Amino acid sequence: MTDPALTLNEFTAALGSFEAEAGPAVAAATEADALEAVRAKYLGRAHGWLKDLSAKLGQLPKADRAAAGAAFNEVRLRVEATLDARRVALAPVRDAGALADPTMPARETWPGGVHPVTQVIDEMIEIFRELGFTVALGPEAESPWYNFGSLNFPADHPAMDLHDTLYLSDDLVLRTHTSPVQVRTLQAYPPPIRVLIPGNVHRRDPFDASHAPTFAQVEGLVVDEGISFADLKATLTHFANRFFGATKTRFRPSYFPFTEPSAEMDVLCGVCRGSGCGVCKQSGWIEILGSGLVHPAVLESAGVDSEKYTGWAFGMGPARTALARHGIPDIRLLYDSDVRFLGQFAK
Ligand SMILES: [Zn+2]
């Protein structure tokens, strides 16, 4: 007995219901496994619906087979394309399922943190902001006049030597301190002035455990009528107590070309509280900053009347301060960008 012959109309109807059923079935699959089952049911080579339709092609009258075959291929391509699109759409859902698997090893995360030197600078700015200071910035490439001349350096001062200063050209140096910004600020604004000046400075220093050729500096400047050394001492002692916690300070006479008189400020060693240890080299004190009353020649070179106004200034290295605060033995660790080191200071 042979199969009953099939008419073209019957085949076209079967093809139509195949597409009408397979399309919604593909759309209804919400997981990759369900989609695979739909694929096997409709498009499977072994015993899918499409295979049955393909077999029916042979039962059609020969004259109708070419048109029916073309229609069959069109429908097959459309259903396969729908299926592929659905597979792509479901892929992220499948990945999310894998991430939720509690047996997967955790991915390492690298939370950001503020560099220990920047932490020192930020805290200084915060403490001095409470006292009415604002922040002033200036260029890192300076004229020798701003870097030395305006700050009362004598023409033969050794700091201006090629061995100590990086010259970009005859009239341009990489600033060796943030002090040029004192002069720029005094030129730009009339007193009273209270500014904090953070920034990078450059010197021809070796790169060793306690020196770096480029390092941050924070400088402070106060200029007003009737400013005295008592203002300097009171303000810097207040800063030390805020920054290091209740501590003791001492001032030692020193010399800088741009201040007169000049003094260095020490704070009690936070590690041994004064009894002597390796961090303070057995002295019980840590040197924190240099300071002094602004030299009248500096005020005059900035166009400020030194008969009417007086001022005081200080400068400190936040990297050294960070070393002292955390007991870090080598300044190069601050420059290495090693996350194992820096991660210990992340807040
Ligand atoms: Zn100590």
Residues whose N, C-alpha, C, O or C-beta is under 5 A from the ligand:
A	BS01	ZN	C269 V271 C272 G276 C277 V279 C280 G284
